[in-house]
Amino acid sequence: MPRLVFMNADATPKNVALEVSAAAAPHIMAWYGAYFAGDRYTVAIDGRNVPMDINGEMNGAMDINGEMIGPKEGG
């Protein structure tokens, strides 16, 4: 299962790690982006930074193993 890590300079705690399914990661990122809108944060999956759009949503696609495979459709 991929390890999703949020590193937020403006929140406490600064780092939060979750073991999530590959299918759940984009939804969790969208929620986090909405909840922490305006904060300075980055996201990593299995130690690799995840490209995000201005809303904090994943700006790419992820395969079943949690590997980034390119830009999301329509984006």
C-alpha positions in Angstrom: 0.0 0.0 0.0 1.4 3.5 -0.8 2.5 5.7 2.0 1.0 9.2 1.6 2.8 11.9 3.5 1.6 15.5 3.9 4.3 18.0 5.0 2.6 21.3 6.1 4.7 24.2 7.2 1.6 26.0 8.7 0.0 23.1 10.6 0.6 21.1 13.7 1.8 18.4 13.4 4.0 19.4 10.5 4.0 15.9 8.9 1.2 13.3 8.7 1.7 9.9 7.1 -1.0 7.5 6.0 -1.0 4.0 4.5 -3.7 4.2 1.8 -4.8 2.4 -1.3 -3.7 3.9 -4.6 -7.4 4.5 -5.5 -7.9 6.5 -2.3 -4.9 8.8 -2.5 -6.3 11.3 -5.0 -9.5 11.7 -2.9 -7.6 12.2 0.3 -5.4 14.8 -1.4 -8.4 16.7 -2.6 -9.9 16.7 0.9 -6.7 17.8 2.5 -6.3 20.6 -0.1 -9.7 21.9 0.7 -9.3 21.7 4.5 -5.9 23.3 4.5 -6.4 25.8 1.7 -3.9 28.6 1.8 -1.3 26.5 3.8 2.2 25.9 2.5 2.4 22.1 2.1 3.7 19.4 -0.2 2.7 15.8 -0.6 4.8 12.7 -1.2 3.8 9.1 -2.1 6.4 6.5 -1.1 9.1 9.3 -0.8 8.4 10.9 -4.2 6.8 14.4 -4.4 3.4 14.4 -6.0 2.6 17.2 -8.5 -0.5 19.1 -7.4 -2.8 21.7 -9.0 -3.8 24.9 -7.3 -6.5 23.1 -5.4 -4.2 20.5 -3.9 -5.5 17.8 -6.2 -3.1 15.3 -7.8 -1.9 16.6 -11.1 -1.2 13.2 -12.7 -2.5 9.7 -12.7 -1.4 6.8 -10.4 -1.4 3.2 -11.3 -2.6 0.4 -9.0 0.9 0.2 -7.3 0.9 3.8 -6.4 3.3 4.8 -9.3 2.8 8.2 -11.0 2.2 7.5 -14.7 1.7 11.0 -16.2 -0.7 13.9 -16.4 -4.4 13.3 -15.5 -6.8 13.2 -18.4 -8.0 16.7 -19.3 -5.2 18.4 -17.3 
